[in-house]
Amino acid sequence: MRSTLRLLANVKPRYLEPFAPTGLTGLTTHPSPRPTLIYLYTTTLQKLSNFPESSAYRQSVEALTRHRLQIVESQKPPGFEQWLERVKKTVGAEPERFAQLQRSDGTFAYVGSQQPDGSDNARGEEWDGESLTSSTEGPRTPQETAEWQKILKESSSTADKVEADHYESHMTWENEPALEAEQVSQIEQKIGAGLIEEIIQVAEAELKLTDELYKAKVWEELEEKPVPGQWTYFERGN
């Protein structure tokens, strides 16, 4: 219902305006929900692969995450294939520079995203191979930001191993095209968990929980066994 109201409130625009109100207090329209969710879901699946296959948590979350990932990936924005071809050409010219940013599906973990101050460059942000100041399409929590910076730093270090004049000093990385409002609505309806911004929040929380449960090794036997009857609950009387 909320997603429908958002579309009606904007007289069914072709695209949702980034950072515009969603109708929920403190939650604004996400500028790049598709690559963000793909990052969150693929990272969660990667971390879940470290759990034993017998883990009940892995089995349940893995099934749900794969299902939601398929829904998100099935909605490709207009011009996506052409954009991907341009990106592949950019990467193909300097493969070492981008090796650690490429995902198994051929897309890439880092893309420049629009900023709240409206400073988005439609053709992407320049990268000098040393540092990146634009935000990522992935989560923006301090821990995950640090992980992104580590990847980017390692990628830049790889470039430094090549002769200094091997790469151009600056390059342009083009943003992934935005989803149409109707495509966002389709994702929301198929997942059935509120607005896409709420879905992102849930995915961020699940990724964080996966890390915590892995640290705790929740699949292992309890050090102290429960006393007989501890997990027996009241049953309906005959």
N, C-alpha and C positions, 0 to 999 in steps of 0.2 A: 504494500500500500504506500509506504513512504517513497519508494522509488517512483511510483506512478505520480504521486503528488509533486515530486521534484520536476518531472518532465512537464506536467501540466502547468506548473507555476512559471515555467520558462517558455510556454507556448511551443512545446516540442522543438527545441533548437536542434540543429544537426549535431553540434558539439556542446558538451557541458563546459562552462567557463571555469578554468582552474582557480582554486581558492575562493570560489563563490560559496555562500552559505548553503548548507545541505538541508537545513531545517532542524538539525540536531545541534544543541548548544555545544560550542567548542569544536565542532567538526566541520571542516571545509572540504570542498570538492578536491579530490586528489588529482594532481596534474598528470600522473602517469601510472594508472592503476594496473594495466596489463603487465608491463615488465616488472613492476614491483611484486605482484602476486607470483609471477613465474619464478622470480628470484627466491621469494620466501618458500614456495612449495618445493622447488628443486633442492634448495639448501636443507630443508627439513627432511626430505627423502634421503639425501646424502648422509645426514647425521643418523637417521633411523637405521641405515644399513650397518651401523656399528653395533646395534643391539642384536642379541641372539634372535634367530628366526622364530623361536618358541615364545618370545616375549609377547604377552597379550597386548601390551601398550603399542608395540611396534605394529602388530597385525592390524589393530583397529585404526590407528592414526595413519598408517601407510595406505590403507584402502581408501580412507576418506580423502587424504591429500592427493592421491593419484586421480581420484574422481574429479576433484575440484580443479586440479591442474589441467585435465583434459578439457573441461568446460572453458577455462580461460584461454587456453591455446587455440581452441576452435574458433574463437572470435578474433579474426585478423583484421586490423584497421585498413581502410582504403589506401592503396599505395604501398602496402607492406612488402610485397614481393619485390617491387622495384627498389624500395629502400634497402632491403636486405642484399640485393645484388650490388648496390653502390657500396655498402659497408664491406662486403666480401672483397671488392676490388681494392678498397683502401687497406684492408688487412692483408690481402694477398701481396701487396707491394712491400709490406714491412711485417712479415709474419712473426718474427721474434718479439716485436714490440707489443703484440696483442695476444701472445700464446696463452697467458694465464687468465685472460678475460673471456675466452670463447667457451660457450657451453656446448654440450653434446648435440643439441639440436641445430647448431650452426649459428645461433644468435649469440649475443654478447652480454656479459654481466654488467657492463657499464655503459650508460648513455647519459648525456647531459639532460637535465630536466629544467622546466620552467621555474623561475623563482617567484616568490610572493610579491616582490617589488616590480614585477613585470619586465625584468631584464632578460627574458628569454630571447635567444638568437635562433630564428627559425632554421638556420643551417648548422646549428650546433656551436659548441664552445671550442675555442682553440686550446690545444694542449702542446706544451713545449717539450714534453718528454720528461720533465723533472717533477712537476707538481700539478695537482688538479684542484681547482677551487670551486668548481660547480658541484652541486649536490648529485648524489647517485639516485638511480631509480629504485634502489633497495631500501630497507628500513633505515630510519634515521636516529636510532637509539645510540648512545655513546659506545656501547660494546660492539654493535654491528658496524658503526662508522669506523671504528678502529680496525676491524677485520677488512673492510674495504680498503682503507689506507695501506694496510700491509700488502694486499694484492697489488695495488697500484704502484707501491714503492718497489716491489719485487719486479714488476713489469718494466718499470723505468730502469732498474738496475741491469736487467737483461739488455736493454737498449744501450746502456753505457759500455757494455763489453765489446760492442762493435765500434769501428772507427767513428770518430765524432762527426765526420762529414757523410756518413752512410745514410742518415735520415735527414729529412728537412727539419729545420729548427722548430717550425710550427706546422700544425695540421688541423683539419676541421673534422670533428666527429658529429655526424648528423643524428639528430634525435629520431627515435622511432615515431612514426605517425600516430596521432591520437585516435582512440576509439570514438566512434560516433555514439551519440547519446542512446540510440536504440540498441547498440551493441552492449553498452554498459547495462542497460535495462535487462537484456537477455541473460547476461551473466548473473545478475542479481536474482532474477526469477528462477533460474536453473539451480543455483546454489541454495537459495531460500534462507538466507541468514542476514537479511537486512540490506542496507546500502553497501556498495562496494567498498566504501571507506571503513565500514564496520567489519566487513569481511577481511580487510587488510589488518585491522587491529587484532582480530582473532588469530590470523596467520602469524603475526608477530609474536603474540603471546604463546602460541603453540611451539614456535621455534625456540623461544627462550625456555619453555618448560622441557623440551626435548634435551637441551643442554643440561638442565638441572637433574633430570631423571637419569641421564647417562652418568653423571658424576656420582650419583647415589647408587648406581648399579642396582636398580630396583628389581631386576630379574633374578637376583640372587636370593637364596634362602634366608629367612629371618635368623638373626643371631640368637634371639630368644623365641622359642616356639610358643605359640598361643596355648593357653590352658584349655583343657577340654571344655567344649561348650561356649568358648568366648565368641565365636562367630555364628552361634545358633540364635536365631531370632524367634520371636513369638509367632506362632502359627495360628491360623484361623481354627477355632474350635469346631468339632464335629456337630 
